[in-house]
Structure formats: C-alpha cells, structure tokens
Amino acid sequence: MLSNRNNKKKISNIPGSTGKNLLQWAAMPANLSETDRKKMLLYSVLIVAVVGAWSVFGPYGALKYFRVARQLNEILARNEQLREANTALRQEISKLKKDPVYLEEVARRQFGLIKKNEVIYEFPKKKKRH
C-alpha cells in the first residue's frame, strides 16, 4: 500500500494540482521563445476554430438542431390540424346518428335523394354576356 507522501508526489505532477510542477506548468508560456508563443497561439486558435465549426456544422451541430426543431414545429402544427379535423368528424358522425333532419339534408345534398312525390327541376345555367 502506498503512503500519503507517495500519493502527494504523484498528484503534484498532474497539471491543476498543487506543487512545484504546477508553478512551472503555469509559467510555461513565459519561458517560450517568441516563435513558440506564436505557434502555441496559432494552434490554440486552430483548435477553437475546429471545435467551433464542428459545433455549428457537425452531425449534431447547431444547424442540425435548428433544422430538426423546425421539422418538429411543422409536425406539431400538422398534428394539431389533424386533431381538429378528427373532432369535427366525430361531431359530424354524432349528428348523422342522432339528428334525422341533418341526415336528410346531407342525403339530399350529397346523393341527390328526393322524397316521395317530389319533383326536381333543373334549369340550365345562363351564360354571362360580355
């Protein structure tokens, strides 16, 4: 089993931990030459640019998110329209089952049915003169 002293020694070598190595790691950019600092800055900018581009254009990026959100809104709106249509159809079915006057009206309008001894006169439509 390792003692606490050995554990502290190993932990102090990790960046972000306390110890002498942490101070050296934090002061590293000051010890670099001008060209090395420029390279480090360039690499940092490139990494940020790649991560930024990936977060916008990647398969799960912002563009995909907004496209899917728009599709979801369209589907929800269509779903609401279908709910309203279903409600109207249920009301229509209920009226057809319970209201004989309404049933007769629909039969006359849609199927051209007539009562006994009833005569239908159809007149040709007049053509409009210019």
Sequence and secondary structure as in RCSB ss.txt:
>XXXX:A:sequence
MLSNRNNKKKISNIPGSTGKNLLQWAAMPANLSETDRKKMLLYSVLIVAVVGAWSVFGPYGALKYFRVARQLNEI
LARNEQLREANTALRQEISKLKKDPVYLEEVARRQFGLIKKNEVIYEFPKKKKRH
>XXXX:A:secstr
   HHHHHHHHHTSTTSSSHHHHHHHTHHHHS HHHHHHHHHHHHHHHHHHHHHHHHSTTSHHHHHHHHHHHHHH
HHHHHHHHHHHHHHHHHHHHHHH HHHHHHHHHHHH    TT             
